[in-house]
Amino acid sequence: MKFSTENREPREAIVSVELDNEDIEPYLTQAYKQSVRRLSIPGFRKGKAPRQIVEKLYGRGYLLNEAMDTIIQEFTNKAIEDANIDLGGVPSVSLEQFDPPKFVATVPLQPEVDLGNFASIRVPLDEVKVEDVQVDTVIEQLRNELAVWEPVEDSVRMDDLVNLTIVGIVEDSSDPKEVVRSEATDYIPRPGTTFPVPGLDEGLVGLSVDQDSQFTVQVPEDFENAELSGKTVNFDVKIHSIKRKELAEPNDEFAKGVGEGFDTIKDLRSRILEDLIAREEQAAKNKHQDEILTKLVDGSTIKISPQIIEHEVEHYVHERQDNAKSGRISNMEEYQEFLSWQGMSDEEVHEDARPKVENRLKRAHVLRALATQQKFEAPDVEIDEEIEALCANYGDSADDMRSLFADPERRDSIARLIINRKTFDYLSDIALTKTKKASTKSATKSKSVPSSKKSPRGKKNTGD
């Protein structure tokens, strides 16, 4: 094998490989052994025809074509290894001559990162404030969640649980269209609901049980459903039953029924405050880290092979599309992105995804470069401790989780998590140098409590 290399910006190596008959002979022999098993050659049982007969009937090029993928892959890898090339991704290969093979591999190198003057990064950590009104909001949510629906002898109010029969028909239509037909269905009217048309829920308010009622709704001209916009809809409704939540008073007795129980309402409020502070602290920390990383990327010089970017764009698009098709979309941002791709060509979709992918790659590589520079590591003992902390949350399933983390790839993912955490802690210390670190405290009429990972539905609070 003869090969030569030359570097090309940004961060690619061009590897030219030239083979001779001696190089490819073992591969031709292997191709013959594999192909002769499936060839039907007159006068020979399958797998028994000599190689020279196969070559005479099918040609040497047949065997070479069968072996070409393996030849290219193995000799490309050998040239990369012999040349000590810092491989950063999957090479792309162009075949220039078939027999004997001559080809050129474009090899993406590991990205090159100059971190610049990252020691000058300064980002303040937001002050955390939790007010009494936030605790009150959580208390109200708990009261609603724990309340029981009770039958009432009254007319319909918003947020009641109503069992009704309803028919809605568009007026003044040559072909009357039903917008809703439902019999003995439970329904909760909510303010501002627009399905099937705006104003339906408001029309239900005030209706009484066992009375046949009619009302009309004028659909706004700007309603999103063009078939109904500007139309009048007539509704026939019969209310069969009304139930309403009777909220418990927020007292000590109520607190005893939350989660595993709290001795007093004061204990419950204290736990809620702890949880809110912990949540706000984490949000502030996430924001702080994101701003630091943005500044680190902005101040760095990063060279990445276009092949790495293209490969990641392709992977990103396919992953998003597969998630959408299988219903695995996990957040609104991903859903909105998928919707925006509808009607785009494949090329337009890839171009739309490219800036996000490039930013993700840059962020990942500057973090990796800094971790390497500072020699941050994740010893086995730290990986084991992290796994134990994760498994502790799984109760009786903890042993099953431990067995999953015995997989080397999963241990590697834990190691990366630990190294990234150390890197962010290091950056945070730099970013807060000579910057007053905000204290964790609440506003007037609030109380600061050490953070806790436990929720109001968790372990009982034993009080002060």
N, C-alpha and C positions, 0 to 999 in steps of 0.2 A: 504493500500500500504506500502510495505517495500522497502527502497532503501538505497544504500550505494554509496559513491563516493571516488575516489582516483585520484590524479593528476598524469599526465604522461608528460614527456618532449617530444617535445617542445610544451608547452601551450595547453594541452588537459586534459579534465576531463573524467574519465571513470565512468559512472553512471549505476549501476546495479539495476534493478527494478523487484520486485516480487509482483504479484497481487493475490488476492483471489477471490472467487465467489462473495462476497459482492461488491468488487470493480467493477466487470465487468457486474453485473446483469442489471444496467440501460442501458448499451450499447447493451446487448442482446435483451432487450425489444424494444429498438429503431430499431435495425436491423430487428426484427420480423415485426414491423409496416411498415417498408419500403419494405421488401421483399414480404410480403403476398399480396401486391397490384398487383404484377406481376406474382404470382404463380398460376397455374391452378390445383386445388385440387378437385378431384371427390366428389360430394355431397355438395360443397360449392361455393357460388359466389365469384368472385375475391375480395380479401380484407376481407373476412368474416371468414375464417378458424381460429379456436383458435390456440394459440401458441403451445399447447401441440401436436396438430395434425401436425403442421409444423415440430416440432422437431422429432416426431415419424417417419414422412416420409423422412425428409432430414437430421435429426441428429442435435444435439447441435452444432457440429463442423461447420455446414453450417452457422448458425447465427454468431458464433464466428469469422469465416473467413470474413463474411460481415462487422463485426464491428472492425476487427483488426487494420486497418490503423488509425481509429479514436482513438482507445484505446491507441496505441503506441504514437501517436502524443500528445494527451492530458496528459497522465501520464508522458511522457518525459518532457513536459513543466512544469508540476507541480513539478516534482523532481528537475528540474533546478532552479525553483523559490524558492522552500523550502530550497534548499542548497545554495542560494545566489550565484550561479555560474555566472561569468562574461561572458555571452554568446558572442561569436565572429563570429559565422556562423551557418550553418545548420548541425545538428547532423546526424551521420550515425548510424543505429540501426541494431543489430543482434539478431534475435529471437532464444532463447535457449530452450524454452518450450512453447508448444502451449496452453495447457489447464490444469490448469490456466496459463495465460501468464507469462513468465519470459523472460526478454530481457536485453541486454546491449547496452547502447548508448555511442558512442564516441563523446564527445562534444568539438568542437573547442573553445578555450578561446580567449578573446581579446588579440591581440599581445602585447608583453611586450617590451618596448623600453628603453634602457639606452642611453641617448644622449651623454655621454662622455664629453670631454672637448670642447664643441662647441664654447666656448668663445675665443678659440685660432685660430679659422678659419680666415684666411686672404686671400682675393682675390681682386686684383685691378680691377677697372672699366676701360675698354678700352677707350682711347681717341677717340673722334669722329672728323673725318676730312671729309670735303666735298670740292672738288676742282671744278674749273670752267669747266673742261672737263666733269664732271658729269652733270652739268647744260646744257652744250652744247648738250649732248646726249639726254636729255629729250626734248630740243627744237627741235632736229632733228626728234624725234619720233612724236612730235606734228605736225610738218610740213608734215610728211608722212601721218598721220591720217587725216589731214584736206585737203590734196591735192585731186584734182579731176582728174579722168582719162580723158585725151584728146586724140582724134585720131591723129596719126602722119603718115606722108608719109616718111617712113624710113625702115631700116631693123631691125630685132629683136635684142633687147638687153636683158641682164639679168634684171629681175624685171619688164619687160613690161607685160601688160595684152594682151595676144595673143588669138585670136579665130582661131582654127585650126581644120583640119581633119587629122588624123594620123593613120597609120597601121604599127605595128612592128612585123616582123616574124623572127623566128630563122632560120639561114642558115644551110645548110648541115644536114638536118634532114630528115630521111625517113618518118617521120610523122610531117610535118611542124606545128609549134606551134606559135600561136599568143600571144605576150606578151602584146599587147595593140591594141585596135581598138576603135576609138572615132571619132564622126562626129560633126563638128561645135561646138566644146567645148572650153570654156574659160580656159586658163591655164597661170600660171605665172612661167616662168623658174627661178630657183634659183641656185646659185653656190653650188656644192657639193651634189645635190639631187641624190639619189640612186634608186628611184622607177620610173618606173619598173626595169630599169637597170642604172648603173652609166654611165654618158656620154650623155644621151638623151638631157638634158637641154642645155649642151654645143653645141650639134649638131644643135639645133634650132637657136642659135645666128648667125646673119648674113643673115638669110633667108628673102626673100621679099614677099610682098603681091601678091596674085593671081599667084604665080609661083609654078608649081609642082616640088618638090625637093625630092632628095633621098640622104641618107647618111647611113653609117654603124657604128656600135658601137661594139668594142671588149670588152666583159665582162671579168673582172679580174678573175683569177683562184681562188682567195680567196673570191669571192662574196658569201654572206650568203645564197642565193638561189642556192642550189647544182644543180638543173635542168638547170640553166642558166650559171653557172660559166664556164669560158673558151670558151663560145660559141660566135658566131658572129650574131648580130641582124641587119637586114635590115629594114630601116624605109622609108616609103613613106609619105610625108607631103605636105599639102597645107595650107598656111597662108591666112586666109580670112580678118583679120583686126589686127591692132596693136594700142594699146593705151598706153599712158605713163603719169605718174604723173608729173605735173609741180609744183614744190615746190615753195611756196610763200617765198619772202625774209623775214628774221626774223627781221622785223621792227615794228614800232608802229601800223601800219595798221594790220599786222598779229596778234599782241597781242590783238587787239580789237575783233578778231574773236575766241579767245580761251575761252571756257566755256561761262560765262556770260559777258566776256570781261574785258580786262585790259587796263588802259589808255595808258600805254607805254610799250615798250619791257623791260625796266628796272623794271617796276612793276611786269611783268610776271616772269622775272628771279629771282626777290626777293622772290616771292611766291614759285617758284620751289625750291629755296635754302632752304626756311623754311621747305618745305615738306621733302626734302632729309635729312636735319639735324634731323627732327623728326623721320624719318624712321631709320636712323643710330643710334640715341639715343635709340630707342626701341630695336634695334638689340643688341646693347651693353648691355642694361639692361637685356635682355633675356639670353644672354651668361653669364653675371655675375651671375644671379640667378641660372642658371643651374650648373655652376661650384661650387657655394656655396652649393647647395643641394647635389651634388656629394660628396663633402668633409664631409658634415654633415652625410650622409649615411655611408661613409667609416669610420668615427670616432665613429659610434654608434654600440651598440649591440642590435640586433633585433631578438626576438624569435616569430616565426609565426607557427601556426598549419599547418601541411601538408595538412589537409583537406581544409583549406582556400585557399592554393596555388592551389590545384587540381581544386577546384570549379572555381577559377579565370582563370586558364588555359583553362578549358572547355568553359567558357563564352567567353574568348578572341578569341579562335579558331572559335567557332560558329559565332560570330559577324563578323569576317573577311570573313569567307566563305559566309555568307548570304549577306554581302555587295558586294562581287565579283559577286555573282549570280544575284543580282538585279541591278548591275551597279552603286552602290553607293560608289565605291572606290574614296577616296578624295585626295590622294597624291601618288606620285611615289613610296615612301617607302612602302606603303601598297600594291601597285600593284606588286612590285618586290617580296615582301614577299609571296604574294599569288602565284606568278609564281614559286617560289622556292619550294612551297609545292606540286606542281604537280608531281605525280609519287612517293610521299612518302606514307608510310603506316600511319594509324591514330596515331599509337604510335610514329612514327618518327615526325609527324607534332606537336604533343603535346610536345615532347622533344625539338623541335626547338623553340617553343613559350615560353617554361618555363623560360629561363633567362630573357627575356623581362618582363614577367609578374611578376616575383619575384622582379625585380628592380623597377617596377611601384608600387608594394605593399610596398616595403621598403621606397620609397620616400614619398608615401602618409602617412604612419604611423609615420615617423619621423617628418613630418610637423605637423601632428595632435598632436603628443606628445608635441612638442615645444609650439604649440598654447595653449594646455591645461595647460602646466607648467606656461606660462606667462599670463594665464587667458584672452586671447584675445577673444573678443565677437563682435557680430554684432547686435547692438540695432535696434529696428524697424525703428527708424528715419533714420539710415544709410542705411538700406535696401530700404526704400522708396526713399531716395535721389539717390541711385544707379539705381533703376528702372526708376526714372524720367529722369536721364541722358541717359539711354538706349533708352527710348521711344522718347526722343527729336529728335532722328535721323530718326524717321518714319513719320514725317509730319502728313498728314491727317489720317494715320493709327495708330497714337499714342494711341488713346483710346482703340483700339482693342488690342494693345500690353499690355496696363495696365491691361485689363481684364484677359489676359493670366497669368500675374504675380500675380493675386489674388489667384492662386492655391498654396496651402501650400508647395508642393514639389518644385515648381519653386522659391518660396521665400527662401526655405532652400538652394537651389543651389546658390542663390545670397548671402546668409549669408556665405556660405562656401567660395565663391569668396572673400568676404570682409575680412574674417578671414585669408585666405591664403595670401592676399595682406599685411595685417598687419604683418604676420609672416615673409614674405620675406623682408619687410622694416626693421624689427628688425634685421634679419640676415645680411642684407646689411650694416647696421650701424656698426655691429660688424666687418664684413669682411673688412671694409674700415678704421677701427681704426688704426691710425699711418701709414696708406697707403695713399699716395697723391691721392686725388680724381681727376681724369682727367677732364680737362675743355672741354667744348664744343666749338670747334673752327675749322676753316677751314685752308687749307694750303695757300701758297703764291698765291696772286691774287684772294683769295676767301674772302667772307664776312660772318660773323657769325650773324645769325638772330634768335630771339626767335622762338621756335618750334610752329608749327600750325598743326591742324588736317585737315585743308581745303586743297583741291587739286587744281591744276591749272584750273580745270573745275568748280570750285565752285564759291563762291560769288566774285563779282568784287572788285579788290584792288583799294582803293581810293588814293593810293600814299602816299608819305612822308608828 
